[in-house]
Structures are given as C-alpha cells and as structure tokens.
Amino acid sequence: MNPNRPCPCGLGEPFADCCGPLHAGDRQAATAEQLMRSRYAAFAVGDVAYLLKTWHPSTRPAELDLDPEQRWVGLDILGRTGGGPFDSEATVHFRAHYRLRGQSGALTENSRFRRTGKTWFYVDGDHD
C-alpha cells in the first residue's frame, strides 16, 4: 500500500501516519476501536501476520487465508463499549463493506476485545 494514500480504516489520515505504524510494530493500539480499525486496514491491505498477531491467543486460528478477490471498501463504526486506556474488555460494533466478484456486500459484527497488560487483542465476534 502506498503510505501516503488515505488509510483504509476511514479516519482520513495517510496510512503511514494512521494504521501503518501499528502494522509495522512501531506502536500499539491505545484503544479497542483503534485496534479494530487497524485490523480492518490489515484485511484491506492483506496483512495476515498483523491479523494473527493481534488475535487473542485463546481464539487465534493456526492460519488465516484471505480471499485475494475480496476488496474491503469502507468501514462504519456503529457503537462501542469500554475499550479505553483503563478498561480490560471492550466491544466494537461495526459494518465492513466489501466487493467480491463484482458484487457489493457488508459484514456486520459485534467484536469482543481483551487487554492484557498494555496490549489489546481481538477475541471473537458475533455477526448480525
């Protein structure tokens, strides 16, 4: 991904200033929503290593295969609970828009996150 292009997470910042440093391991997500946005960006740019690294060890799959034809094209945050610097658990409700084989679609999920030390992890989610 061109680091000067807008980050796929939807905040409008260049990727190099937004989710890029999280993907590179230069810093950690400060909130559960920031982690969720960075994971969405990882799906959009195909960064499987980041997705696995940020998945909680108790629910992390051994491997993850992304469909190279699926293009993630937009993210809406619908709600959240917890997830701040003093919380240990959080949820982020979101809708992720995609294009696959010429068709538009959306995935709506209420994701659960857990913080261990200073690190937020994705645990799992329920799809609407």
Residue, then its C-alpha position, 0 to 999 in steps of 0.5 A: m500500500n502506498p503510505n501516503r494514500p488515505c488509510p483504509c480504516g476511514l479516519g482520513e489520515p495517510f496510512a503511514d501516519c494512521c494504521g501503518p505504524l501499528h502494522a509495522g510494530d512501531r506502536q500499539a493500539a491505545t484503544a479497542e476501536q483503534l485496534m479494530r480499525s487497524r485490523y480492518a486496514a490489515f484485511a484491506v491491505g492483506d496483512v495476515a501476520y498483523l491479523l494473527k498477531t493481534w488475535h487473542p491467543s485463546t481464539r487465534p486460528a493456526e492460519l488465516d487465508l484471505d480471499p485475494e478477490q475480496r476488496w474491503v471498501g469502507l468501514d462504519i463504526l456503529g457503537r462501542t463499549g469500554g475499550g479505553p486506556f483503563d478498561s480490560e474488555a471492550t466491544v466494537h460494533f461495526r459494518a465492513h463493506y466489501r466487493l467480491r466478484g463484482q458484487s457489493g456486500a457488508l459484514t456486520e459484527n459485534s467484536r469482543f476485545r481483551r487487554t492484557g497488560k498494555t496490549w489489546f487483542y481481538v477475541d471473537g465476534d458475533h455477526d448480525 
